[in-house]
Amino acid sequence: MSKEIRPASHKPRIAIAGATGRVGSTLTILLASDPVDITVLTRRPDAAQLPKGTSIAAIDFDQPHTLQNALRGADRLFVSHGTSPQQVTNEIALIDAAVAAGVRQIVKLSALGPASRLNPFAWHMQIEAHLAQQPVASTILRPSAFVDILKRAAGQIAAAPGRARLARGARTLSIRVTSPT
Ligand SMILES: NC(=O)c1ccc[n+]([C@@H]2O[C@H](COP(=O)([O-])OP(=O)(O)OC[C@H]3O[C@@H](n4cnc5c(N)ncnc54)[C@H](OP(=O)(O)O)[C@@H]3O)[C@@H](O)[C@H]2O)c1
């Protein structure tokens, strides 16, 4: 397989799948001020609200060639796919397209272990196993839960008698973590 030779000053191009989502959108905003080029892969290019300078590539998981086209020229891929019964098929298709397109490193947002038969944990383990077999550098991130979950639950917590103080604290903490500086 021939690989394009790029000058040393080449800015790395990072493709982000899931950049319209909770984790991916925060990552995209943070990376936008770094010396990198960003390509966002999305099924909804018209709905995507992204930082200035970000390239958008429309993808359709039912048309695999759109994945490979979107990933051509990317050095790295960050996969942050939403939880869904299609997640295993879609993420494996993304990984395979990235390898075929010459992406050099794939970072997958997974979920905490240990291995479990419960979904989405089992889905993540299947995807991790597939990624481990590919001829590409890979990084697996296994977060437990992000604090924005508390923000989403704040309304319910506030509605419960005696819990309003926790809800207020959760909102404050969430804003500190998710706002780019
Ligand atoms: N949030 C947490 O606290 C947390 C904690 C641990 C692990 N994780 C893992 O992190 C990953 C990302 O979580 P998230 O909360 O950031 O995801 P999310 O906001 O629910 O979704 C991220 C993006 O995935 C894309 N997507 C593509 N196909 C999809 C489909 N069939 N169904 C749903 N979304 C689809 C969508 O982008 P387009 O519409 O633009 O294509 C969507 O905006 C998940 O796999 C989750 O298990 C999350």
The ligand as an ORCA input file, in Angstrom:
! r2SCAN-3c Opt
* xyz 0 1
  N     -21.803     10.284     28.103
  C     -21.261      9.520     29.076
  O     -21.357      9.794     30.275
  C     -20.474      8.259     28.686
  C     -19.801      7.560     29.693
  C     -19.058      6.429     29.335
  C     -19.003      6.030     28.016
  N     -19.687      6.723     27.071
  C     -19.652      6.254     25.687
  O     -19.232      7.320     24.872
  C     -19.852      7.187     23.587
  C     -20.372      8.532     23.135
  O     -21.319      8.992     24.085
  P     -22.124     10.354     23.848
  O     -23.039     10.468     25.008
  O     -21.194     11.462     23.538
  O     -22.936      9.974     22.505
  P     -24.216     10.703     21.859
  O     -24.185     12.151     22.190
  O     -25.456      9.957     22.226
  O     -24.010     10.443     20.288
  C     -22.840     10.834     19.611
  C     -23.096     10.867     18.121
  O     -23.125      9.556     17.573
  C     -23.587      9.702     16.225
  N     -24.337      8.523     15.760
  C     -24.102      7.882     14.594
  N     -24.951      6.865     14.431
  C     -25.750      6.857     15.508
  C     -26.848      6.037     15.911
  N     -27.281      4.988     15.153
  N     -27.462      6.309     17.097
  C     -27.031      7.334     17.872
  N     -25.997      8.165     17.540
  C     -25.373      7.916     16.368
  C     -24.480     10.957     16.207
  O     -23.868     11.887     15.330
  P     -24.537     12.322     13.908
  O     -26.006     12.376     14.096
  O     -23.894     13.665     13.675
  O     -24.125     11.298     12.908
  C     -24.422     11.445     17.652
  O     -24.405     12.850     17.790
  C     -20.941      6.117     23.703
  O     -20.539      4.981     23.000
  C     -21.042      5.856     25.198
  O     -21.310      4.488     25.488
  C     -20.413      7.827     27.369
*
